[in-house]
């Protein structure tokens, strides 16, 4: 497991070397047009790297205000997770209303149905989830097919932390809420394991998946 950054390091904001001029120019293209209340997602390519830019600049003023808070919150999570293999690198804020992260070349996990899975896929996915939890972060939305990617070499990535929860490890809030919220990520993990590799489920995992499937109908997180 990678070493967590020190508190001062992880809470220090990074200003991206990517400027607003860069992602307004010909090097950038719309990757996903956000709805009225969601960020536009742009892909910025250069000889050095590819970056994903989450951008609220084109939204109406109330949405930009909300987006500024959302960008600040998600950026703090990426800083907390710095150095964990399988989490995109955080490149920094771009002005007040946008941020840049590493572009991950990969396929959604849902595309791997009826295909031969990379070796130890679910062992590595669980190690990644555990590493994220060890930093006091719970993703919440791993059931969504877009949020787990598998790259061409079989590496596993978790993306999109805009709905995630952040706790200070060892804090009272962490002691109260982390055990419960971790179960939501565990259910997302079991959903994909049951869908793609049901024969790999242990008896304990089968039981947990059935129990969580019943409880899910009462959750606010669908």
C-alpha positions in Angstrom: 0.0 0.0 0.0 1.3 3.5 -0.9 2.3 5.9 1.8 -0.3 8.5 2.6 0.9 12.1 2.0 1.4 14.2 5.2 -1.5 16.4 6.3 0.1 19.6 5.1 1.0 18.1 1.8 -2.4 16.6 1.0 -4.3 19.8 2.0 -2.2 22.2 0.0 -3.9 23.2 -3.2 -2.1 22.7 -6.5 -2.4 25.2 -9.4 -2.4 23.3 -12.6 0.2 24.1 -15.3 -2.8 23.8 -17.7 -4.3 27.2 -18.2 -7.8 28.2 -19.3 -6.3 29.2 -22.6 -5.2 25.6 -23.1 -8.6 24.1 -22.7 -10.3 26.8 -24.7 -8.0 26.1 -27.6 -7.7 23.5 -30.5 -6.0 21.0 -28.2 -9.2 20.4 -26.2 -12.4 18.7 -27.2 -15.6 18.1 -25.4 -15.5 14.6 -24.0 -18.9 14.7 -22.3 -21.3 17.6 -22.3 -22.6 18.1 -18.8 -26.3 18.7 -18.0 -27.3 22.1 -16.8 -26.1 21.4 -13.2 -23.1 19.2 -14.1 -19.6 20.0 -15.2 -18.6 19.8 -18.8 -15.8 17.2 -19.3 -13.1 18.1 -21.7 -10.2 16.0 -23.0 -7.0 18.0 -23.4 -4.2 16.3 -25.4 -0.6 17.4 -25.6 2.7 15.7 -26.5 3.5 15.3 -22.8 0.1 14.0 -21.5 -3.6 13.7 -21.7 -5.8 15.4 -19.2 -9.4 15.4 -18.3 -10.7 18.8 -17.3 -13.9 19.2 -15.2 -15.2 22.7 -16.1 -18.1 24.7 -14.7 -17.2 27.9 -16.5 -19.9 27.7 -19.2 -22.7 27.3 -16.6 -25.1 29.9 -15.3 -23.9 31.8 -12.2 -25.7 29.8 -9.5 -24.4 26.5 -11.0 -20.9 28.1 -11.2 -21.1 28.8 -7.4 -22.1 25.3 -6.7 -19.5 24.0 -9.1 -16.8 26.0 -7.4 -17.6 24.2 -4.1 -17.8 20.8 -5.9 -14.5 21.3 -7.6 -12.8 22.3 -4.3 -14.3 19.3 -2.6 -13.3 16.7 -5.2 -9.9 18.3 -5.6 -9.3 17.8 -1.8 -10.2 14.1 -2.2 -7.8 13.6 -5.1 -5.0 15.3 -3.0 -5.8 12.9 -0.2 -5.5 9.9 -2.5 -2.2 11.0 -4.1 0.2 8.2 -4.8 -2.4 5.3 -4.8 -1.9 3.3 -8.0 -5.3 3.0 -9.7 -6.4 6.6 -8.8 -5.9 9.2 -11.6 -3.2 11.7 -10.8 -4.5 15.1 -9.8 -3.0 17.9 -12.0 -4.5 20.9 -10.1 -7.1 23.6 -10.2 -7.6 25.8 -13.3 -9.0 29.1 -12.1 -11.9 28.8 -9.7 -14.3 26.7 -11.7 -12.3 23.9 -13.2 -9.7 21.2 -12.4 -7.5 18.8 -14.3 -6.8 15.1 -13.7 -5.0 12.3 -15.5 -6.8 10.8 -18.5 -7.1 7.0 -18.0 -7.1 5.0 -21.2 -9.5 2.1 -20.3 -12.8 0.4 -20.7 -15.8 0.4 -18.4 -15.8 -2.7 -16.2 -19.3 -3.6 -17.7 -17.7 -4.1 -21.1 -15.9 -7.2 -19.7 -19.1 -9.4 -19.5 -18.6 -12.7 -21.4 -14.8 -11.9 -21.9 -11.8 -13.4 -20.3 -11.0 -11.2 -17.3 -7.5 -10.0 -16.5 -5.8 -12.2 -13.9 -6.6 -11.4 -10.3 -8.9 -8.6 -11.4 -11.1 -8.6 -8.3 -8.2 -9.1 -5.9 -6.6 -6.0 -7.3 -9.9 -4.1 -7.3 -10.4 -4.9 -3.6 -6.8 -3.8 -2.8 -7.5 -0.5 -4.5 -10.8 0.0 -2.6 -9.1 -0.9 0.7 -6.3 1.6 -0.1 -8.8 4.4 -0.7 -10.7 3.5 2.5 -7.4 3.7 4.4 -7.1 7.4 3.5 -10.6 8.1 5.0 -12.3 8.2 1.6 -15.4 6.3 0.7 -16.4 6.4 -3.0 -20.1 5.5 -2.6 -20.9 5.1 -6.4 -18.9 2.0 -7.4 -22.1 0.3 -8.7 -22.1 2.8 -11.6 -20.5 1.2 -14.6 -18.6 4.3 -15.6 -16.6 4.5 -12.4 -14.3 1.4 -12.6 -12.0 1.2 -15.7 -9.7 -1.5 -16.9 -6.8 -0.3 -19.0 -5.2 -2.3 -21.9 -2.6 -3.9 -19.6 -5.3 -5.1 -17.2 -4.8 -2.4 -14.6 -7.8 -1.3 -12.6 -8.7 2.4 -12.0 -11.5 4.0 -9.9 -12.6 7.5 -11.1 -15.1 10.2 -10.4 -15.0 11.1 -6.7 -17.6 13.9 -6.9 -20.1 12.1 -4.7 -17.5 10.6 -2.3 -17.2 11.2 1.5 -14.0 12.3 3.1 -13.1 11.7 6.8 -10.0 12.3 8.8 -8.8 8.8 9.8 -9.2 8.2 13.5 -11.7 11.0 14.0 -15.0 10.6 15.7 -16.9 11.0 12.5 -14.7 8.3 10.9 -15.4 5.9 13.7 -19.1 6.6 13.5 -19.7 6.6 9.7 -16.8 4.9 7.9 -17.8 1.3 8.8 -21.3 1.8 7.5 -20.3 3.6 4.3 -17.6 1.1 3.5 -20.4 -1.5 3.1 -21.8 0.6 0.2 -18.4 0.3 -1.6 -18.3 -3.4 -0.7 -21.7 -3.9 -2.3 -20.5 -2.2 -5.5 -17.5 -4.5 -5.5 -19.8 -7.6 -5.0 -22.1 -6.4 -7.7 -19.4 -6.5 -10.4 -17.9 -9.7 -9.0 -21.3 -11.4 -9.1 -21.9 -10.1 -12.7 -18.5 -10.9 -14.2 -17.1 -13.8 -12.1 -19.9 -15.4 -10.0 -17.8 -18.6 -9.7 -15.2 -16.6 -7.7 -17.6 -15.5 -5.0 -17.0 -17.1 -1.7 -20.0 -18.4 0.3 -19.6 -15.4 2.7 -19.6 -13.0 -0.3 -22.8 -14.7 -1.7 -24.5 -14.3 1.6 -23.4 -10.6 2.0 -24.5 -9.8 -1.6 -27.9 -11.3 -1.0 -28.3 -9.4 2.3 -27.1 -6.1 0.8 -29.4 -6.6 -2.2 -32.4 -6.6 0.2 -31.1 -3.7 2.2 -30.4 -1.6 -1.0 -34.0 -0.9 -1.6 -34.1 1.2 1.5 -30.9 3.1 0.7 -30.8 6.7 -0.6 -27.7 5.7 -2.7 -29.1 3.7 -5.7 
